[in-house]
């Protein structure tokens, strides 16, 4: 590969030898790149790497594979070494993601992992093959990973039960360097840099902004976004982004960050211009003062559980509304006391108001995507 403009694979490709000189090769899960096991070991650089999944075919019992991968403008190669029980071919695939990994539980042992990086993580798979007996992994890091205490740096690996496992290791230097796991593993999943310190201040490997939660819930006025950070370092701002397909996002709002902080911070913003009947997706783009950016996980918000509102309003002896399966409702009087309540059916619902006195009520409908409330006027009996 020697083209500054790079190349995008339009079909799956398997090659024996690969030289990376200039430009990136962009791959996808469908249009992937496979390097044969007997080919030359590729060496990438910050100006030439594989952006997307890269597969390597292993045909011997000794595993020693380098993956010259990156994402966007960031090159972070990884190396997998280990053993296979036999020489049956196995395809190992690695990919870099410049975003926070899925939130998982930390180990409980004293001195073990306390935090994982929110900047990027790596996924390594082997197609479910069972002849991989043990291995270790080498990850690389640089300035934007914000490692400042190599002795407290570790590698974390996810399991299949929602936990992070401590693979050990010690960083080779700061702010750039590499780390090799010291605890062998036999299965594949997500790998990420981690710290043995819970606080993210200087000397504890800040591992940039520690986003601990990000939620989006529908309200009557729109979609309320809330997020919180445990620590921040050089946090310039957050961009709130929205998408209708989960792939292409547009910026909606810039929310200033708190710079550098070791205290928990909370943020909120209301998207008042979202369509009630649309499925939408949100994510955060966190930008540091040097314009380094990372992305949050994507959250989805379903269409409003009550798109058609309530009718008639004012009402006399009957109030109608539409709801989704599993929604609950309460009709509250002016003192907030439930006058009627129950579980709605999917679709059309009707409430009998004959036993209620005239006045102002509020119909509250709660579903998986949040809560909506309508002001309802109940008049006397119809003539």
C-alpha positions as CSV (number, residue, x, y, z in Angstrom):
1,X,0.0,0.0,0.0
2,X,1.6,3.2,-1.2
3,X,-1.1,5.8,-1.7
4,X,-1.6,8.8,0.6
5,X,-5.3,8.8,-0.3
6,X,-5.7,5.3,1.1
7,X,-8.0,2.6,-0.2
8,X,-11.4,1.1,0.8
9,X,-12.0,-2.6,0.2
10,X,-15.1,-3.3,-1.9
11,X,-15.0,-7.0,-1.4
12,X,-13.3,-9.6,0.9
13,X,-9.6,-10.0,0.1
14,X,-6.9,-12.5,1.1
15,X,-3.3,-11.8,0.5
16,X,0.0,-13.5,1.3
17,X,2.3,-10.4,1.5
18,X,1.5,-6.9,2.5
19,X,3.6,-3.8,2.7
20,X,2.3,-0.6,4.3
21,X,4.1,2.5,3.2
22,X,1.5,5.4,2.8
23,X,-2.2,5.5,3.2
24,X,-4.7,3.4,5.2
25,X,-6.7,0.4,4.0
26,X,-10.3,0.6,5.3
27,X,-12.1,-2.6,5.9
28,X,-15.4,-3.8,7.3
29,X,-16.8,-7.0,8.7
30,X,-18.2,-7.8,5.3
31,X,-15.3,-6.6,3.2
32,X,-12.5,-7.8,5.4
33,X,-8.7,-8.4,4.8
34,X,-7.1,-11.7,5.6
35,X,-3.3,-12.2,5.7
36,X,-2.0,-15.7,5.1
37,X,0.0,-17.3,7.8
38,X,3.0,-17.9,5.7
39,X,3.3,-14.4,4.4
40,X,5.6,-11.6,5.5
41,X,4.9,-9.9,8.8
42,X,3.4,-6.4,8.0
43,X,4.7,-3.3,9.7
44,X,2.4,-0.3,9.9
45,X,2.9,3.3,10.9
46,X,0.9,6.4,11.9
47,X,0.6,7.1,8.2
48,X,-0.3,3.6,7.0
49,X,-2.4,1.0,8.8
50,X,-5.5,-1.1,8.6
51,X,-8.6,0.9,9.6
52,X,-11.1,-1.7,10.5
53,X,-11.0,-5.5,11.2
54,X,-7.8,-7.3,10.1
55,X,-7.6,-11.1,10.1
56,X,-4.5,-13.3,10.1
57,X,-4.5,-17.0,9.3
58,X,-2.4,-19.1,11.6
59,X,-1.2,-22.6,10.5
60,X,1.3,-23.6,13.2
61,X,1.3,-24.3,16.9
62,X,3.3,-21.2,17.8
63,X,1.3,-18.0,17.6
64,X,3.2,-14.7,17.0
65,X,1.0,-12.3,15.1
66,X,1.2,-8.5,14.8
67,X,-1.8,-6.5,13.7
68,X,-0.9,-3.1,12.3
69,X,-4.4,-1.7,13.1
70,X,-5.7,1.8,13.9
71,X,-8.9,3.8,13.7
72,X,-9.5,7.3,12.2
73,X,-6.1,9.0,12.6
74,X,-4.8,6.9,15.5
75,X,-2.5,3.9,15.0
76,X,-2.3,1.4,17.8
77,X,-0.8,-1.9,16.7
78,X,-1.2,-5.0,18.9
79,X,0.7,-8.3,19.1
80,X,-0.8,-11.7,20.0
81,X,1.6,-14.5,21.1
82,X,0.6,-17.9,22.4
83,X,0.2,-21.6,21.7
84,X,-2.2,-23.7,19.7
85,X,-2.8,-27.4,20.6
86,X,-2.3,-28.3,16.9
87,X,-1.5,-26.8,13.6
88,X,-5.1,-26.7,12.4
89,X,-5.7,-23.3,10.7
90,X,-7.3,-20.6,12.9
91,X,-8.2,-17.1,11.7
92,X,-7.5,-14.5,14.3
93,X,-9.2,-11.1,13.9
94,X,-8.4,-7.8,15.6
95,X,-10.0,-4.4,15.5
96,X,-9.5,-1.0,17.2
97,X,-12.4,1.1,18.4
98,X,-11.9,4.7,19.4
99,X,-14.7,4.9,22.0
100,X,-15.4,3.7,25.5
101,X,-16.0,-0.1,25.9
102,X,-19.2,-1.5,27.4
103,X,-19.5,-0.9,31.1
104,X,-18.5,-4.0,33.1
105,X,-17.9,-4.9,36.8
106,X,-14.4,-4.5,38.2
107,X,-12.5,-7.2,40.1
108,X,-12.9,-7.1,43.9
109,X,-9.4,-8.2,44.8
110,X,-7.3,-5.6,46.6
111,X,-4.8,-3.8,44.3
112,X,-6.6,-5.0,41.1
113,X,-8.3,-2.9,38.4
114,X,-10.3,0.1,39.4
115,X,-10.9,1.9,36.1
116,X,-10.6,1.2,32.3
117,X,-9.8,3.6,29.6
118,X,-12.7,5.5,28.0
119,X,-10.6,6.4,24.9
120,X,-10.4,3.2,23.0
121,X,-10.5,-0.6,23.2
122,X,-9.6,-3.6,21.1
123,X,-11.6,-6.7,20.1
124,X,-9.8,-9.9,19.3
125,X,-11.6,-13.1,18.1
126,X,-10.6,-16.5,16.8
127,X,-13.9,-17.7,15.3
128,X,-14.6,-19.8,18.4
129,X,-11.8,-22.3,17.7
130,X,-11.0,-24.5,20.6
131,X,-7.3,-25.4,19.9
132,X,-5.9,-22.1,21.3
133,X,-4.4,-23.1,24.6
134,X,-2.9,-19.9,26.1
135,X,-1.6,-16.5,25.1
136,X,-0.6,-13.0,26.0
137,X,-1.3,-9.7,24.3
138,X,0.8,-6.5,23.8
139,X,-1.0,-3.1,23.5
140,X,0.6,0.2,22.6
141,X,-0.3,3.6,23.8
142,X,0.6,7.3,23.2
143,X,-0.1,10.8,24.4
144,X,-3.8,10.8,24.0
145,X,-4.2,7.7,26.1
146,X,-2.9,9.9,29.0
147,X,-0.7,7.3,30.8
148,X,1.4,9.1,33.4
149,X,2.2,6.2,35.8
150,X,3.3,3.0,34.0
151,X,3.6,1.1,37.2
152,X,-0.1,1.4,37.8
153,X,-1.1,0.5,34.2
154,X,-2.7,-2.9,33.5
155,X,-4.5,-4.7,30.7
156,X,-8.1,-5.6,31.3
157,X,-10.0,-8.3,29.4
158,X,-13.8,-8.8,29.3
159,X,-15.4,-12.2,30.1
160,X,-18.8,-13.5,29.2
161,X,-20.5,-12.6,32.5
162,X,-20.2,-8.8,32.4
163,X,-16.8,-8.5,34.2
164,X,-13.4,-7.1,33.6
165,X,-10.5,-9.5,34.3
166,X,-7.1,-8.3,35.4
167,X,-4.4,-9.5,32.9
168,X,-1.6,-7.7,34.7
169,X,1.3,-6.0,33.0
170,X,3.3,-2.8,33.5
171,X,3.7,0.0,31.1
172,X,7.1,0.6,29.5
173,X,7.1,4.3,29.8
174,X,5.0,7.5,29.7
175,X,3.3,9.2,28.0
176,X,4.0,6.7,25.2
177,X,5.0,3.0,25.3
178,X,3.6,-0.5,25.4
179,X,2.3,-3.0,27.9
180,X,2.3,-6.9,27.8
181,X,-0.1,-8.9,29.8
182,X,1.4,-11.2,32.4
183,X,-1.7,-13.4,33.0
184,X,-2.3,-15.9,30.3
185,X,-5.8,-16.2,28.7
186,X,-7.5,-18.9,26.7
187,X,-10.4,-17.1,25.2
188,X,-11.0,-13.9,23.2
189,X,-13.1,-10.8,23.7
190,X,-12.4,-7.1,24.4
191,X,-9.0,-5.8,25.7
192,X,-8.4,-2.3,27.1
193,X,-5.9,-0.3,29.1
194,X,-6.7,-0.1,32.8
195,X,-5.5,1.5,36.0
196,X,-5.2,0.2,39.6
197,X,-6.2,3.6,41.0
198,X,-9.9,4.6,41.4
199,X,-9.2,8.3,41.2
200,X,-8.2,9.8,37.9
201,X,-5.9,12.5,39.0
202,X,-2.3,13.0,37.9
203,X,-0.1,10.1,38.8
204,X,-3.0,7.6,38.5
205,X,-3.2,7.2,34.7
206,X,-6.1,9.5,34.1
207,X,-7.1,7.5,31.0
208,X,-9.0,10.7,29.9
209,X,-12.6,11.7,30.8
210,X,-14.2,8.9,32.8
211,X,-17.8,8.8,31.5
212,X,-19.7,6.7,34.0
213,X,-23.3,7.1,32.6
214,X,-25.1,8.3,29.5
215,X,-28.9,8.1,29.3
216,X,-31.7,9.5,27.0
217,X,-35.3,9.4,28.0
218,X,-38.4,10.9,26.4
219,X,-40.4,13.6,28.1
220,X,-43.3,15.6,27.0
221,X,-41.0,18.4,25.9
222,X,-38.6,16.2,24.0
223,X,-35.7,13.8,24.8
224,X,-33.7,14.5,28.0
225,X,-30.0,13.6,27.8
226,X,-28.1,13.1,31.0
227,X,-24.5,12.0,31.5
228,X,-21.9,12.0,34.3
229,X,-18.2,11.8,34.6
230,X,-16.1,10.5,37.5
231,X,-13.0,12.4,36.5
232,X,-11.9,14.8,33.7
233,X,-8.6,15.9,32.4
234,X,-8.2,18.6,29.8
235,X,-11.9,18.2,28.9
236,X,-12.8,21.1,26.5
237,X,-16.4,20.2,25.7
238,X,-18.9,17.5,24.7
239,X,-20.8,17.5,21.4
240,X,-24.3,16.0,21.6
241,X,-24.9,14.1,18.3
242,X,-28.1,12.5,17.0
243,X,-28.8,10.0,14.2
244,X,-31.9,8.4,12.7
245,X,-30.1,5.3,11.5
246,X,-27.4,4.7,14.2
247,X,-24.7,5.2,11.6
248,X,-24.6,8.9,10.4
249,X,-24.6,11.4,13.2
250,X,-25.1,15.2,13.2
251,X,-24.1,17.7,15.9
252,X,-26.9,19.2,17.9
253,X,-25.2,21.0,20.8
254,X,-21.9,21.8,22.3
255,X,-21.7,21.6,26.1
256,X,-18.6,23.0,27.9
257,X,-16.6,20.5,30.0
258,X,-15.0,21.1,33.4
259,X,-11.4,21.1,32.2
260,X,-9.5,19.0,34.7
261,X,-11.4,17.7,37.7
262,X,-11.2,14.8,40.1
263,X,-14.7,15.3,41.4
264,X,-17.8,13.8,39.8
265,X,-19.6,16.0,37.3
266,X,-23.2,15.8,36.0
267,X,-24.5,17.2,32.7
268,X,-28.0,17.4,31.1
269,X,-29.5,18.8,27.9
270,X,-33.0,18.7,26.4
271,X,-33.4,17.9,22.7
272,X,-36.7,19.7,22.1
273,X,-36.7,19.4,18.3
274,X,-36.9,15.6,18.0
275,X,-39.9,14.0,16.3
276,X,-42.2,12.1,18.7
277,X,-42.8,9.3,16.2
278,X,-39.2,8.6,15.3
279,X,-36.6,6.1,16.6
280,X,-33.5,8.1,17.2
281,X,-29.9,7.5,18.4
282,X,-27.6,9.7,20.5
283,X,-23.9,9.7,21.3
284,X,-21.4,12.1,22.8
285,X,-18.2,13.3,21.2
286,X,-15.8,14.3,24.0
287,X,-13.1,16.8,22.9
288,X,-9.9,17.6,24.8
289,X,-8.2,21.0,24.7
290,X,-5.8,19.6,22.1
291,X,-8.8,18.5,20.0
292,X,-8.3,14.8,20.7
293,X,-11.7,13.3,20.6
294,X,-13.5,10.1,21.8
295,X,-17.0,8.8,21.5
296,X,-19.5,7.5,24.0
297,X,-21.5,4.3,23.4
298,X,-24.7,4.9,21.4
299,X,-28.0,5.0,23.1
300,X,-31.4,4.5,21.3
301,X,-34.7,6.2,22.1
302,X,-37.9,4.7,20.9
303,X,-40.8,6.6,19.5
304,X,-43.0,8.3,22.1
305,X,-45.3,5.7,23.8
306,X,-48.3,8.1,23.2
307,X,-47.9,9.8,19.9
308,X,-51.6,10.5,19.4
309,X,-52.1,12.2,22.8
310,X,-55.4,12.0,24.7
311,X,-58.9,12.7,23.5
312,X,-61.5,14.1,23.9
313,X,-60.1,17.0,25.9
314,X,-62.1,18.4,27.7
315,X,-63.7,15.0,28.5
316,X,-67.0,14.1,30.0
317,X,-67.6,10.5,30.8
318,X,-64.8,8.9,28.9
319,X,-61.1,9.6,28.1
320,X,-59.2,7.8,25.3
321,X,-55.5,7.4,24.7
322,X,-53.0,5.2,22.9
323,X,-50.2,3.3,24.5
324,X,-47.5,0.7,23.9
325,X,-47.4,-2.8,25.4
326,X,-46.2,-2.7,29.0
327,X,-47.1,0.9,29.6
328,X,-48.7,1.9,32.9
329,X,-51.0,4.8,33.5
330,X,-52.2,7.0,36.4
331,X,-54.9,9.7,36.3
332,X,-53.9,12.2,39.0
333,X,-56.1,14.8,40.7
334,X,-54.8,18.3,41.4
335,X,-53.3,17.1,44.7
336,X,-51.3,14.4,42.9
337,X,-53.5,11.6,44.2
338,X,-54.3,8.7,41.8
339,X,-57.9,8.7,40.8
340,X,-57.5,5.9,38.3
341,X,-54.5,3.7,37.6
342,X,-53.6,0.5,35.9
343,X,-51.7,-1.3,33.1
344,X,-52.4,-0.1,29.5
345,X,-53.0,-2.4,26.6
346,X,-51.1,-2.1,23.4
347,X,-53.0,0.4,21.2
348,X,-56.3,2.0,22.1
349,X,-57.3,2.5,25.8
350,X,-60.5,4.0,27.3
351,X,-61.0,5.2,30.8
352,X,-64.5,5.6,32.4
353,X,-64.7,9.0,34.1
354,X,-68.3,8.7,35.4
355,X,-67.2,8.4,39.0
356,X,-64.9,11.4,39.0
357,X,-65.9,15.0,39.8
358,X,-65.3,17.9,37.4
359,X,-61.9,19.4,37.5
360,X,-58.3,19.3,36.2
361,X,-56.5,16.0,36.1
362,X,-53.1,14.8,34.8
363,X,-52.8,11.6,32.8
364,X,-49.4,10.1,33.4
365,X,-48.2,7.3,31.1
366,X,-44.9,5.5,31.8
367,X,-43.1,3.1,29.5
368,X,-39.6,1.7,28.9
369,X,-38.5,4.9,27.1
370,X,-39.7,7.3,29.8
371,X,-42.8,9.2,31.0
372,X,-45.3,11.5,29.4
373,X,-48.0,13.5,31.2
374,X,-51.1,15.3,29.8
375,X,-53.3,17.9,31.4
376,X,-56.9,16.8,31.1
377,X,-60.0,18.8,31.9
378,X,-63.0,16.7,33.1
379,X,-66.3,18.5,32.7
380,X,-69.7,17.6,34.1
381,X,-71.9,14.9,32.4
382,X,-72.5,15.4,28.7
383,X,-76.0,16.4,27.7
